[in-house]
Amino acid sequence: MRISVAEAPAGGVTIVKLAGELGVDTAAELAMAIEELLDRPTNRIVIDLALLGFCDSIGLSTFVDAHRRCAAEGGYLALAAPSPFIHKLLGVVGLTRQVPAYATVASACAGGDEGRLR
């Protein structure tokens, strides 16, 4: 899995792009990247899932844990741009009830209900 981090053009949101497969072998990398962001004054994070091809239960747990950490720091974590497969997976396991998910990175950065996936 590849992880890249960039700041959004506006709004103080950090975008974490994932590419490849998120699972038992790679979830620790994502958890460490989120931890490093939270060690800085960053607590608003959007995870771009557009290039994520697979995610297992360990990967999903990493999203929930990161969301809880961001919320405890007064911020948020949102998921964005999932493929149809990942979107279906998020819905089937009920993750979108806990962690907000959006159709696009831009709508995730803006927050609110516009573009929010259910």
Summary of the structure (lengths in Angstrom):
residues: 118
radius of gyration: 12.6
end to end distance: 26.1
largest distance: 34.2
contacts: 374
relative contact order: 0.17
helix: 40%
strand: 31%
